């Protein structure tokens, strides 16, 4: 059977699982830069598929079917291998979909994979994406707390992009909050949004978190992010996603 017959449509559960099992995707990295030192703090790992289908149209059905956990674990396995092979390389942040926490086998496989990590735990960060609204937060709270206790930094992604933001902030442990790019750009030009953003940044001390501004595409936005007090920035003006080539 040819690959085309096996992977007939990446937007279907069968097609998605086939793409993951056959590594039919590309890992991209994009740097997160410190505002104070201009140093690269870590690389966020992103995924790109060899398909004309938009990424949202691929990942959303995978979240609904539960197949997304296979992508999360595949990315994690490759990050562990990369850090073991290159212990001095820049830290890596891998994404975890909220939908993965609903998979009973996910927790077991997650920690079994991490048992092979030889690098320091701070070299591997986890970003929880907000595209999936968790109904039951307890599995995520338990797993994230264990990861944090083991020395991994945690980041809540896309804060301000969806309705779940406040609920997640109230319940989930985090070391970093990544503010959605549209929220950042909106605050740079709208007084009401600026007031809300300042209030969110005011959580820094109480929650013990640092803030990343994403979607920084222009010098104007970069200057704004620095002036308003972000700790780190990410965006095309600082570094576009590029392939993470095998070691």
N, C-alpha and C positions, 0 to 999 in steps of 0.2 A: 504494500500500500504506500502510495506516495505521500510526501509531507502535505501536499495541497489537499488531499483527500482526508488526511487526519485532522489538519487544521483548516476546516472549511469556513469557519467564521469565528474570529477572535472574540467577538462580542457575546458568543454563547458560552455556557459553562464548559462544555466539552472542548471547544476551541481554545478557551483561555487556559484550561488545565494542560492541554497539549503544548501550548506555547511555553508555559513555565517548565514543564518536564523536559522539553527539548532545548531549553535555554534560548528560545527564539525572542530575545529582547536584549536591549543594550542598557548597561548601567552608565549613567551620566553622573558627573560630580560638579557641584557648584559651591564655591567657597563662601563661608561666613566670616566676615572681617571684623576685627575689634576696632571700635571707634577710637579708643585711646591710644592704641599702638600701631594700627594699620596692619597688624599681623593676622594671618589666617588662623582662626580658632579651630575650625573643623570644616570638612567637606560634607555637604548633604548629598546623599546618594539618591538619585532620581531614576526613573525607568522610562524608556522609550521603546515602543514596539514598531516592528517593520510592517506598518499598516497605515492606510489612509484614514482609518477610523479614529476619531478624536479620542484623546486619553480618557476624558470623562465618560464617554460612551462605552469604553472598555472596562474601566474600573468599577463603575456603579453596578452593572449587572454582576460582576465578580463579588462585590460586597453582598449583594442580595442573595446570591447562591451559596456564599461561604467559601468560594474558591480563592478569594483574596488572601487567605491565610497561607496558601501555597507560595504566592509571590513574596509575602513578608518573610517567610522562612527561607526561601531561596536567596533573597537579598542578604539575610542575616548570615547564612552559611558562607556566602562569598565574602562578606565583610570580615568574618572571623578568620577565614583563610588568608585574606589580604593582610590583615594586621599581624597574623602569626608569621607570614613570610616577610613582612616589612615593618618590624616593630617600631622603627623610628619615623614612620610616615605620619602625615597629618591625621588627626582623629577623624573618625567617620560617624556620621549620623544616619541611621536607617529609620525608615518610616514603619509604623505599626498602625494598621487600620483598626478603628474601633470594632469593626465587624469580626476581626480575628479573635477577639476575646470571647466570642460566643461559641467558638469551636472547642469542644472538650479536649481534643488532642493537642491543641495549640500550646497550652502552657507546658505540657510534658516535653514536647519537641523543642520548644524555645529554650528551656533550661538544659536539655540534653545537648543542644548545639553550643550553648555558652560554656558548657563544661570543657570544651576543647579550646577555649580562648586562652592563649598564653600571654598576650599583651596585657598591660594594665587596664583595668575596667574603665578608667576615665578616657581611654582612647576610643571607646565605643559608646555613642549616645543613642538615645531612642526618642523619636518624634511621634507623638500620637496625633494622627490626623483627625480633623473634625467633620469629615464628610459623612460619617456614619453616627447617628444619634443613638448612643447606647441607652437601652431601656434599663438594664441592670448594671449599675456601676461597680458592684462589689468584686466581680472577677478582675476587672481592670485595676481597681484600687489595690487588690492583693498582689497582683503580678507586678505592678509598677513600684509598689513599696519594696518588694523583694529586690527588684533591679536596683533601686536606689540604695538599699542597704548594702548591696554588693559593690557599690562604688560607681555605678553608671549614672551619668547625668540624664535628666529627662526634660523634654521640651513639649509644650502644648502648641501645636501648629495652628495657623490660620485663626488666631484669636480675633474676634470681631467680625468674622465672615459669616457666622451662622448663629442660629438660635440657641445652640447648646453651650456657647462660650461661658456664660455665667454659671451654668450648672456644673461644667467641668472645673472651672476655677474654684468653686466651693468645695469640690470633693476630691480632685485628683492631685497627687503630689507632683511638683514641678520645680526645676531649677531655672528653666528658661521659658519665657512666653514669646512666641513669634507672632507679631502683629501683621494681619493680612495687608497685602500691598494696596488694595483699594481703600482700606481704612486709612492708611498712612497718606496716600495721595489726596484723599478727601479732606483730611485734617489740615493739609498744607494749603488748602484754598477755601475752606469753609469754617466759619467761626464756631458753629455748633458742634461739628465733628471734632474740631480742635479741643473744645472744652471736654468732650468725652474722652479723647485720647489722653489728655493731661490727667484726667481722673484715673484712667487705667494705669498710667505710668506711676501714679501715686501709690499703687499697690506694692511697689518695689520693696520697701522696708518691711511692711507688715507680712508679706508672703515670703520674703527672703528670695526673691527671684531677680533675674536679669532679663532684659528685653532685646529682641532682635526685630529690626524693621525689614520686611521683605518687599520685593517689588521696587527696589531703588534703581530706577532706570535713567535718571537725569542728575546733573550736578545740583540743580535746585532741590530735588528731593533728598539728595545726600546731605546738603547743607542743612536742610530742615531737620532731618533725623538726628544729626549731630547736635544742633542747637537745642532741640527739645529734650534731649537726654537719653537717647537710645544707647545701649551698651555695645551693640553689634549691628551690622547691616549686611544685606544680601541683595544682589540684583545684577542686571546685565552691565551696568556701568562699572561694576567692581569685578566682574568675572562671569561670563556666560557659561552655561552648562557645557561640559565637554566630556567625551567618552573616557570612562575609567578603563584604560587598557590593561590587559592581564600583565601580571608581574613577569 
